[in-house]
Amino acid sequence: MSFLPKPKLHHPKLPTNALGYTRRDYEGAISTLCAGCGHDSISAAIIQACFELDIEPHRVAKMSGIGCSSKTPDYFLGASHGFNSVHGRMPSVLTGANLANRELLYLGVSGDGDSASIGFGQFAHSIRRGVNMTYIVENNGVYGLTKGQFSATSDKGSKAKKGTVNTDEAIDLIGIALQLGATYVARSFSGDKDQLVPLIKGAMRHDGPAFIDCISPCVAFNNHEGSTKSYDFVREHNEAMNRLDVIIGRAPITADYEPGEVREVEQHDGSILRLRKLHAEYDPTDRVAAMHHLHERKAAGEIVTGLLFIDPEPRDLHANLNTVARPLNRLGDAALVPGAAALEAVNAGLR
């Protein structure tokens, strides 16, 4: 069975957010993924983030391609818009939808095969064009639907479940996102909800291309000794750069913090990302330093997680194209067909 609806009845006194929604209102169908799959933890984090941000589900457009990860949008935000595209083509579909209606919040969910192999070019161009979106890659380093082959993000030297050693270099999607101009870049682990939920909240409040690479162990094919994407390996080699909380407007901070420096980064929309730095020398607004640090810690055998880079003054695709404030799908003939004189002026400017 590929679809399991959840019971509609629930406790009448469930906690609600400022909009009156309960957490159940942000859920979807029952997951049919393997029990213990990291992808389900990411879905739960998305649900929690949207609940805490007081987002109306119908304002979200969730997009995906093909793969285990691309099944997950069915498991959260059941009342939102959704489109499941063909393999690797999610970014272009999301870009087109974003150009047509800029008022929706765009959430792209993909996998390491969907984004780092067949969709690698699509991923790269959506980032460099500055599409205003939250792009989450559920990265398990394996092709789970086709029984456990190495993916493009499998680390060189890692072992498959049957003992085969990967001899190819891995594609680092974080490095690509930094190089191509993403203005919010983070990495997390599906087993670290305290870190992942604030990262998703910050990404969805960010006005620009936000990318999160989330390591998500595949319990069926990539959770064994020798894998660098297993639960045990990530927990043992995780170097958390920071602990986060997101403050909307002047709402009070409710999270408990460990001792250390606190840094506030104001985003373009006025919201504030509160960043607790664990490394005094690390500057999350320095793109080059972030790339250098990633390579340095990778050489040391560590997996860097947390908010790695943020541009406090981002620009998105609409700003670059100077589109009108009104969504393009609501423009009538008078705006879309301005007449021969206007067309002649455009042509004259191209001569």
C-alpha positions in Angstrom: 0.0 0.0 0.0 1.5 3.3 -1.1 -0.9 5.7 0.7 -2.0 5.5 4.3 -4.3 8.4 5.4 -4.1 9.5 9.1 -7.2 9.4 11.3 -9.0 12.8 11.3 -10.0 12.6 14.9 -7.6 14.0 17.5 -7.6 15.3 21.0 -9.6 18.5 21.3 -7.1 20.3 23.5 -4.0 20.0 21.4 -1.7 23.1 21.7 -2.3 25.7 19.0 -0.1 28.4 17.4 -1.0 32.0 16.9 -3.2 31.1 13.9 -5.2 28.5 15.9 -3.6 25.6 14.0 -2.4 22.5 15.8 0.7 20.6 14.9 -1.6 17.9 13.3 -2.8 20.5 10.8 0.8 20.6 9.3 1.0 16.8 8.9 0.3 14.7 5.8 -0.3 11.0 5.2 1.4 8.2 7.2 4.9 7.6 5.9 5.5 4.4 4.0 9.3 4.7 4.3 11.4 2.2 6.2 11.0 2.4 10.0 13.9 4.5 11.3 14.5 6.4 8.0 16.1 9.7 8.6 13.8 11.3 6.0 10.9 10.9 8.4 12.8 12.9 11.0 13.3 15.7 8.5 9.6 15.7 7.7 8.9 16.0 11.4 11.3 19.0 11.6 9.6 20.7 8.7 6.2 20.2 10.4 7.5 21.6 13.7 9.2 24.6 12.0 6.0 25.6 10.1 3.9 25.2 13.2 6.3 27.4 15.2 6.5 30.0 12.4 2.7 30.3 12.3 2.7 29.6 8.6 -0.7 29.1 6.9 -0.3 25.7 5.1 -1.9 27.0 1.9 0.8 29.6 1.5 3.4 26.8 1.0 4.3 25.2 -2.4 6.3 22.0 -1.9 8.2 20.6 -4.8 10.1 17.4 -5.3 11.5 15.1 -8.0 12.0 11.3 -7.8 13.4 9.1 -5.0 12.8 8.2 -1.4 13.3 11.9 -0.4 10.9 13.1 -3.0 8.1 10.9 -1.6 8.3 12.8 1.7 6.3 15.9 0.8 3.2 13.6 1.0 4.0 13.2 4.7 3.9 16.9 5.7 1.7 20.0 5.0 -1.2 18.0 3.5 -3.1 21.2 3.0 -0.4 23.0 1.0 0.2 23.2 -2.8 2.4 20.4 -4.2 4.0 19.2 -7.4 6.0 16.0 -7.8 8.1 16.5 -11.0 10.2 14.0 -13.0 13.7 12.9 -11.8 16.1 15.8 -11.3 13.7 18.5 -12.7 12.3 19.9 -9.5 14.4 23.1 -9.5 13.2 24.3 -12.9 9.6 23.6 -12.0 10.1 25.5 -8.7 11.7 28.4 -10.6 8.8 28.7 -13.0 6.2 28.5 -10.2 8.1 31.1 -8.2 8.2 33.5 -11.2 4.5 33.1 -11.7 3.5 33.6 -8.1 6.0 35.2 -5.8 3.6 35.3 -2.8 3.9 31.6 -2.0 6.7 30.1 0.2 8.6 27.6 -1.9 10.0 24.5 -0.3 12.0 22.2 -2.6 12.8 18.7 -1.2 15.3 16.5 -3.0 17.8 13.8 -2.6 21.5 13.2 -3.4 20.6 11.3 -6.5 17.9 13.8 -7.6 20.1 16.9 -7.0 23.7 15.6 -7.3 23.4 13.3 -10.3 20.6 13.6 -12.9 19.5 17.0 -11.5 23.0 18.5 -10.8 22.7 21.1 -13.5 19.2 22.0 -12.4 20.3 22.4 -8.8 23.3 24.6 -9.8 21.3 27.0 -12.0 18.5 27.4 -9.5 21.1 28.5 -6.9 23.0 30.8 -9.2 19.8 32.5 -10.3 18.9 33.3 -6.8 15.5 31.7 -6.6 13.8 32.6 -3.3 13.3 29.2 -1.9 14.2 26.7 0.9 16.0 23.9 -0.8 16.5 20.8 1.4 18.6 17.8 0.2 17.9 14.7 2.2 21.4 13.2 1.8 21.9 9.5 2.5 24.8 8.8 0.1 23.0 5.9 -1.5 20.4 5.0 -4.1 17.9 3.3 -1.8 15.1 2.7 -4.4 17.5 0.7 -6.5 19.0 -1.4 -3.7 22.0 0.5 -2.4 24.4 1.7 -5.1 26.8 4.6 -4.3 25.4 8.0 -5.0 27.3 11.1 -6.2 27.6 12.3 -2.6 29.1 9.0 -1.3 32.5 9.7 0.3 35.6 8.3 -1.3 36.7 5.3 0.7 33.3 4.6 2.2 31.9 1.0 2.1 28.7 -0.2 0.7 26.6 -2.7 2.6 28.1 -5.6 0.6 31.6 -4.4 1.3 32.4 -2.6 -2.0 34.6 0.5 -1.5 33.8 3.7 -3.3 36.7 5.0 -5.4 35.1 8.2 -6.7 35.3 11.6 -5.2 32.1 12.9 -3.6 30.2 15.9 -4.8 29.9 18.4 -2.0 26.6 20.2 -2.5 27.4 22.7 0.3 30.6 23.8 -1.5 28.7 24.1 -4.8 25.9 26.2 -3.1 28.5 28.5 -1.5 30.4 28.9 -4.8 27.3 29.7 -6.8 25.9 32.4 -4.5 23.4 30.8 -2.1 22.7 33.4 0.6 21.8 31.0 3.3 23.8 27.7 3.6 23.6 25.1 6.3 24.2 21.5 7.0 22.5 19.4 9.6 21.8 15.8 10.7 18.3 14.2 10.7 19.0 12.9 14.2 19.6 16.4 15.6 16.2 18.0 15.8 17.3 20.8 18.2 19.6 22.0 15.4 17.6 21.2 12.4 14.3 22.9 13.3 15.8 26.3 13.8 17.8 25.9 10.6 14.6 25.2 8.7 12.9 28.2 10.3 15.7 30.5 9.4 15.7 29.2 5.8 12.0 29.8 5.4 12.3 33.3 6.8 15.2 34.1 4.5 14.5 36.2 1.5 16.8 34.5 -1.1 18.1 31.1 -2.1 18.4 29.0 1.1 20.1 25.6 1.0 20.2 22.9 3.7 22.2 19.7 3.2 20.8 17.3 5.7 22.6 14.0 6.3 19.8 11.4 6.6 20.9 7.8 7.1 19.3 5.0 5.1 18.6 2.3 7.6 18.2 -0.3 4.8 21.3 0.2 2.8 23.7 2.7 4.4 23.7 2.4 8.2 26.5 -0.1 8.6 30.1 0.1 9.7 32.2 1.7 7.0 29.5 4.1 5.9 30.1 7.8 6.4 26.4 8.5 6.3 25.3 6.2 9.1 23.9 7.3 12.5 26.9 6.2 14.4 29.5 7.8 12.1 27.7 11.2 12.0 27.3 11.3 15.7 30.9 10.5 16.3 32.3 13.0 13.7 29.8 15.8 14.0 31.3 19.2 14.6 28.5 21.6 15.4 29.5 25.2 14.5 26.6 26.9 16.3 23.3 26.5 18.0 20.4 28.6 16.7 17.1 30.2 17.5 14.9 32.3 15.3 13.1 35.4 16.7 10.1 36.8 14.8 9.7 40.5 15.4 10.0 41.2 19.1 8.8 37.8 20.4 10.7 36.7 23.6 13.4 34.0 23.4 12.1 30.8 25.0 15.0 28.5 24.3 17.7 27.7 26.8 21.3 28.5 25.8 24.7 27.2 26.8 27.3 29.8 27.9 29.0 31.5 24.9 28.9 34.5 22.6 25.6 35.4 21.0 25.4 37.1 17.6 22.2 38.6 16.1 22.0 38.7 12.3 19.1 40.8 10.9 17.7 39.4 7.7 16.2 41.3 4.8 12.6 40.8 6.0 13.4 42.2 9.4 13.4 38.9 11.3 16.5 38.2 13.4 18.5 35.0 13.4 20.1 34.5 16.8 23.4 32.6 16.4 25.4 31.2 19.3 29.0 30.8 18.2 30.9 27.8 19.4 34.1 28.9 17.6 35.0 32.6 18.3 37.1 32.8 15.1 34.3 31.7 12.7 32.4 34.4 10.8 29.2 33.1 9.1 29.0 36.1 6.8 32.4 35.3 5.2 31.7 33.1 2.1 35.4 32.4 1.4 36.2 31.6 5.0 33.2 29.2 5.1 34.5 27.3 2.1 38.0 27.2 3.6 36.7 25.9 6.9 34.7 23.1 5.2 37.8 21.8 3.4 39.9 22.1 6.5 37.5 20.1 8.7 36.8 17.6 6.0 40.6 16.9 5.9 40.4 16.3 9.6 37.6 13.7 9.1 34.9 15.9 10.6 31.4 16.7 9.4 30.6 20.3 9.9 27.0 21.1 10.8 25.1 24.3 11.6 24.7 27.6 9.8 27.8 27.9 7.6 27.0 31.1 5.7 24.4 33.8 5.6 24.1 37.0 3.6 22.1 39.5 5.7 21.2 41.5 2.6 20.2 38.9 -0.1 18.7 39.5 -3.5 16.4 37.0 -5.2 15.5 36.3 -8.8 12.6 38.8 -8.8 14.9 41.6 -7.7 17.5 40.6 -10.3 14.8 40.6 -13.1 13.0 43.7 -11.8 9.6 42.0 -11.9 6.5 43.8 -10.8 5.3 43.3 -7.2 2.0 41.8 -8.3 2.3 38.0 -9.1 2.6 37.4 -12.8 -0.2 34.9 -12.8 -2.6 37.7 -11.9 -1.7 40.2 -14.6 -4.4 40.9 -17.1 -4.1 41.7 -20.8 -3.7 45.4 -20.2 -0.4 44.8 -18.3 0.8 41.9 -20.5 0.0 43.6 -23.9 1.1 47.2 -23.4 0.8 48.0 -27.1 3.0 48.7 -30.2 4.6 51.8 -28.8 5.9 50.0 -25.7 7.1 47.1 -27.8 9.0 49.5 -30.1 10.7 51.1 -27.1 11.8 47.7 -25.8 13.2 46.8 -29.3 15.0 50.2 -29.5 16.7 49.5 -26.3 18.1 46.2 -27.7 19.5 47.7 -30.8 
